[in-house]
Each structure stands twice: as structure tokens, then as C-alpha cells.
Amino acid sequence: MDTLRNYYATTMGKKVVMAVTGILLFLYVLVHMLGNLQLYAGPPLINQYAHFLHSSRAAPLLWTARVVLLACVGLHILAAAQLWWRNRQARPVAYSGRTWREADLAARTMILSGPIIAAFVIYHILHLTTHDVRPAPVFEDNLYATLVGGFQVPAVAAFYIVAMVLLGFHLWHALWSWLQTLGLTHPHYDRTLRLAARVLTLIVVLGDLSFPLSVQLGFVTAP
Ligand code: HEM
């Protein structure tokens, strides 16, 4: 336990925690997006899927996933905040005339995209899981109608679209940097790995963007 605590106290320890939790969170977002593609098959399939997720058969799996996800989110945010604070303390005076040669836009905006994504997830759970926020009517046994109704509200669709673009920026930088932290890069495979990280980011973000967009454009309509 002490060894773990001492390792976490180092900058590398915090980066490894961010990388491991980040990869687990990314896998969740990927699987979640693939599950949501059932929207395109019409109401019966996605409604059956939602029904299964809330059944007693799926409860152990659902709750294990929820506990792991929550722990990952908590540790990811804690390590990010501590690293940000350590950086700030190490350089209390801002650079003058700073040039961003190495860091691209995605890397520079990580500390901004992170909290906005967290705010999106809170809104998203209140909207689609607990139904405490109801921008449109909620149908307890009809996830399809609830989803389509929500995305028909322009402000909701716009919020999802902005959040998904920011998620894309976040992952664009993060996936590659996590692989580097975990020492999983190699000069021989770096180009392929970097390309794979970018393709995976695009798959997740374009898939997620397609849901509010296809409702707003009228490709997916209420039953
Ligand atoms: C447009 C894209 C998205 C759609 C259409 C969508 C859809 C949904 C739906 C329908 C649920 C409720 C499932 C149910 O309880 O029946 C849900 C829950 C959830 N979503 Fe999403 N989602 C999207 C993007 C995301 C993203 C990008 C994240 C994470 C960054 C995310 C994280 C979650 C979480 C944590 C839950 C709660 C799961 C639970 O019940 O424990 N979603 N989403």
C-alpha cells in the first residue's frame, strides 16, 4: 500500500493513473457508441437493449461497470487536477510571448475540454438515465422515443454536438499520449499506432455526432 502511495506521489505515478483510467473510459465510450448505433435499426431493437440493461439479469454487470467507471472518472480527474496544480506551482510566472510549437490545439485545450466533458456527462445522466432533466417528454419503456424527442430540441442537440467535438479534441491528444506514458510505443510501430489512435477517435466521435445530427436533419424520426 505504501509503495503504491509513494509511486502515486510521483509525476509519473499520476500520469500512469491518468493513462490506465483514460483507456478504460475510452473503451466504455467506444462500446457505448456501438450500442447506441441500434438507434438506426428502429424502436424495437434499442428498446429491447435498454430493457435488458435494466433487467435483473444485467444488474451485476451494470453495477460492476458503474462502480469501475465512477472510480476511473474520480481518479482521472484527481490526477489531472494534481498534475495541473504541480505544473502551475513549478512555473508561477507565465511565459511571455509563448509559442506553441510542439503542443497542438487538442493538447493545449485538455484542461478546458476535460471539465466541459464532465459537465456533459452529468447532464447526460440526468437526462437519459435518471430522467431528472426532461427537455422533452420521457417514455419509461421507449428509449427510442425519449432519445429522438430529446435530440429534436435544437438546444439539446447543439449541446451534445459541442460536447462531442470537445470529446474528439480530448481523445485526439489523449489516446496517443496515454500509449506513450505506458511505454507502449516503439519507433517501428509509432506511425501505425498514432494512426490507429486517430482512427479510433474519429470512429467514436463521428458515431456519437451522428445521433443528434441525424435527428435534427430528419433522417431519424419519432415513431
Ligand atoms: C450522442 C451520443 C450519446 C448517446 C445517444 C448516448 C445515449 C445514452 C443513453 C440512451 C443512456 C441511458 C441508457 C439507459 O439507462 O437506458 C446513456 C447513459 C450513459 N451515457 Fe451516454 N450517450 C452518448 C454519449 C455519451 C458519452 C460521450 C459519454 C461519456 C463521455 C456517455 C456516458 C454515459 C454514461 C456514464 C451513462 C450512464 C450509464 C449508466 O446507466 O450507468 N454517453 N447514454
Residues whose N, C-alpha, C, O or C-beta is under 5 A from the ligand:
A	BS01	HEM	V29 N36 A50 R66 L128 T129 D208 F211 P212
